[in-house]
């Protein structure tokens, strides 16, 4: 006689992160270092998105610096375009993380793969 349990919950597999880790991966695009302060830092899925968030932050700092050094062109051209690009990349990263996917961000995602930590 075979027994079946009806209270068994499906466990996340290696390819499916659990909800807590998805939340930390989403947070990585808003404030990249917060997941590094939690236990989620050991999850490869979260690390991937933290690296993407870090590269996005570095891109934002570089864009801010360039727009500050070149005032007129920076204020009216570089700053608005880079702010829009950062917002779009952030939304794309959050959507990928929420869907449990590890897709690199366009243009800057390849740099995240080079980071080691």
N, C-alpha and C positions, 0 to 999 in steps of 0.2 A: 504494500500500500504506500503510495507516494503522497507526501504532504506538500501543499503549496501554501505559501504565506501571502496574504493579501496586503499586508502592511509594509512590504519591502519598498523602499524608495530607490529610484534609479540613481546609481552613483556616477559622478562625472568621470569620464574616461580621460585618457592622456590628451586627446584632441579637443575635448570640451572643458574649458575652465569652469569652475564653479562661480556662482553669482558674486561672491565677495571679491574674487579676483577680477571679474569683469568690472566691478565698481572701482577697484584700485587702478585698473588699466585706463578707465575713463578719466579718473582724477589725474593721471600722469600727464594728460594734455592741458590741464588747467594749471596745476602746480606740480611740476615734474618730480620734485624731491619728496613729496608726502608719502608715496608708496615705499620709498626707501627707508622710511622710519617705522614701517610695520613688518609683520611676518610675511606679507605678500612679496617682499623683496626677493625671496628665494624661488618664486614661481617664474619659469622662463617666459610665460605669456606676459606677465606684468613687466619683466625686465625689458622685453622687446618694446613695449609701449612707453616705458620710461625713457629708453634710448631715443625713441622717436620724439617724445616730448622735450627732451634735452636739446636735441638738434633744432627743433622748432624754436626753443627759447634762445639758443645761440644765434639763429637766423634773425630773430626779432631784435636782439641786442646789436648785431652788426648793422641791420637796417636803421635802427635808431641812431647809431653812431654816424653812419654815412649821411643821414638826413640832417644831423646836427653840424657836421663839418661843412657841408655845402648848403648854406641856409636857403636861398631862394628856390633853387631846384629841389632841394630836399623837402622843404615845407609844402610845395605845391605839386610835386610829382612823385618823388621817392616815398615820402611818408604815407600818402594815401594809398598808393599801390601796394606798398609792403604791408600796410595794416590790413588791407583787404585780402592779400595773399595769406597772411598769418591766420586771419579769421577762417578763411576757406580751408586751409590745411588743418586747423584745429578741429573744425567740424568734421572733416573727412576722417581724421584720426579717431575722434570720439565715436563716430558711426562704426568704423572698423572694430574698435575695441568692444563696443556694445553688441556687435554681431559675433564676437568671438573669433575674429579674423586677424591674421598677421600680415597685412598688406603694407608695403612701404609707401610713405607719402611721396607724391610726385616731386621731382627735382631735388629734394633734400633727404629723402628716405634712404638713399644708398649710403649716405654718410653715417647713419645710425648703425649700420651693420659693422662699421669699422671700429666702433667704440667697444672697449673691453672692460667690463666690471661685473 
